Amino acid sequence: MQRHLRVGRDEFGVDPEQTQEAIERYDEGRGLIGGDPNKRPDYIRWRPIPEEQPYFRLIDISAEKRARLEQFLQGGNKRKEGKPEGGDGVERPLEVEIGFGNGEFMLGRSATHPERRFLGFEVKRDLCRSVVKVAQAGGQDNLWISDDDARWALPQLDLAGQVAVIHVLYPDPWWKRRHQVKRVFTLPFLDLVCELLIPDGLLHARSDVEGYAEYIEELVGEHGGFSASDPALAAQFDADPPTRREAYCRSIDRPFWTMAFTRHAREGGHPRLAKA
């Protein structure tokens, strides 16, 4: 049964202590949904993922599935001058969606762009199971998904400078003060995005919380690794199926904000205060 969607609050608070903690303890896994998988008690065992599905969990992936995943991430063939290519020698751009929810956007976009590869992350395992079934039923072979927290998994996948677009659509605002450390948008997260994107790659974000959209723009500007949001670049995704959240917003005439930031060259990452 799907959870009923709600409008949520109008105000969006940013607590400096929570923001600082998110930076200082990022490398410890602070804020990860479900915590660091390596630190989970032995008695916690998630439902096994069928071996044949393009769906993985790094903590218990088999060697054979890991090899298939790596082949997919390299474009199905090889790298040439740092660019992934398919078996026909044509470059197949890689897009990543973080928090795909019910998968409407990713499933629709991957179906209409078979020349591109898609890697999706969603920590809710029941949603992952539903999405992978739809993808397999539709014969889509350009899509893999994971129920890992993307902030933990992506650094382990050898994708530096290989991702064309990263989508973060309607991320959880985590309203409560004590939960703000879980917000995906932090300076260390933007470091990761910068590392993954190709030069001139895009960070595509959307939110129906005005304060969160403003915060994202301010944070990206502070980071220094991206150009300002370009409405023309953001508009290229308007023809893709909306997420469930966006469809709900449209149905009640609730405004939402779309952003697209272009990665540019930047020396180094944001300095960790914990390491200063």
C-alpha positions, -999 to 999 in steps of 0.1 A, spaced: 0 0 0 14 34 -10 18 61 16 -5 91 11 14 121 0 12 153 21 21 189 14 45 193 44 56 224 62 63 258 46 93 267 67 127 250 62 152 252 91 189 248 89 206 241 123 243 251 122 252 223 147 236 196 126 252 211 94 286 210 111 282 175 123 272 164 88 305 177 75 327 166 104 314 130 106 306 124 69 334 100 65 322 80 95 289 74 78 270 99 99 236 105 83 235 74 62 200 59 60 202 27 80 238 35 91 271 22 78 263 -14 64 297 -25 77 287 -17 112 253 -34 113 249 -63 138 253 -98 124 217 -107 131 205 -81 106 200 -99 73 180 -83 45 160 -105 21 184 -119 -5 183 -104 -40 178 -128 -69 211 -134 -86 197 -128 -121 182 -94 -113 200 -61 -122 196 -51 -85 225 -52 -60 236 -46 -25 273 -42 -22 276 -57 13 265 -91 0 270 -90 -38 284 -122 -54 316 -121 -74 297 -130 -106 271 -103 -101 298 -78 -93 315 -86 -126 283 -81 -145 277 -48 -127 312 -36 -135 308 -46 -171 276 -25 -172 292 5 -156 320 4 -181 295 6 -209 294 -31 -217 327 -31 -234 357 -10 -225 369 25 -217 386 46 -244 403 78 -232 383 77 -200 349 73 -218 326 43 -215 316 27 -248 292 1 -258 299 -30 -279 294 -10 -311 321 16 -300 295 43 -294 296 62 -262 268 54 -238 264 81 -212 257 71 -177 230 88 -155 226 82 -118 194 89 -98 196 91 -61 164 83 -43 142 72 -72 112 63 -51 85 46 -72 108 49 -102 85 68 -126 112 93 -137 140 67 -141 119 40 -157 104 64 -182 137 81 -190 156 48 -194 128 34 -217 129 64 -240 167 67 -240 180 31 -247 213 46 -258 220 57 -222 228 37 -191 210 43 -158 220 35 -122 195 41 -95 196 41 -57 167 38 -33 170 27 3 134 14 5 138 -22 -6 101 -28 -14 103 0 -40 134 -15 -55 118 -49 -59 88 -32 -76 110 -12 -100 132 -40 -110 102 -61 -119 88 -34 -141 122 -29 -158 126 -66 -165 90 -70 -177 97 -41 -202 129 -57 -214 150 -28 -203 187 -38 -202 201 -3 -197 192 0 -160 207 -13 -127 194 -4 -92 206 -7 -56 191 -4 -22 223 9 -8 226 45 4 242 61 -26 266 82 -5 281 49 8 280 29 -24 291 53 -52 326 59 -39 332 21 -42 322 18 -79 351 34 -97 330 59 -115 352 91 -111 347 113 -141 323 88 -157 288 101 -149 270 125 -173 240 134 -151 231 130 -115 194 134 -106 183 141 -70 146 147 -73 125 158 -43 149 147 -16 135 142 19 136 176 38 141 159 71 122 185 89 131 177 125 163 193 139 178 160 151 172 145 116 188 173 96 221 155 95 205 129 72 198 155 45 216 144 13 227 179 3 259 187 22 293 200 11 309 165 13 281 151 -9 288 178 -35 324 168 -34 313 133 -43 291 146 -71 320 167 -85 342 137 -85 317 115 -103 306 139 -130 324 143 -164 335 179 -172 303 199 -179 283 171 -164 250 180 -148 236 179 -113 198 180 -117 177 186 -86 141 194 -78 121 202 -47 86 215 -38 100 230 -6 111 265 -15 135 268 15 152 235 5 156 247 -31 171 280 -19 194 261 4 206 238 -24 214 268 -46 232 285 -17 252 254 -9 262 247 -45 273 283 -48 294 280 -16 309 247 -29 324 263 -59 325 233 -82 295 242 -103 281 270 -124 249 287 -113 216 268 -121 206 272 -157 168 271 -164 174 261 -200 194 231 -190 168 221 -164 141 223 -190 155 194 -210 141 170 -184 105 184 -185 94 159 -211 103 130 -189 77 113 -167 73 132 -134 80 115 -101 50 106 -80 58 136 -58 58 160 -88 26 145 -102 10 152 -69 23 188 -68 9 194 -103 -25 179 -93 -29 205 -65 -11 234 -82 17 233 -57 49 250 -70 81 232 -74 117 243 -83 139 227 -109 177 232 -109 205 221 -132 241 229 -122 270 223 -146 302 209 -131 334 228 -139 370 223 -130 379 228 -94 411 220 -75 405 197 -45 374 192 -25 358 211 3 381 211 33 368 189 61 367 208 93 374 176 112 407 172 94 417 209 95 
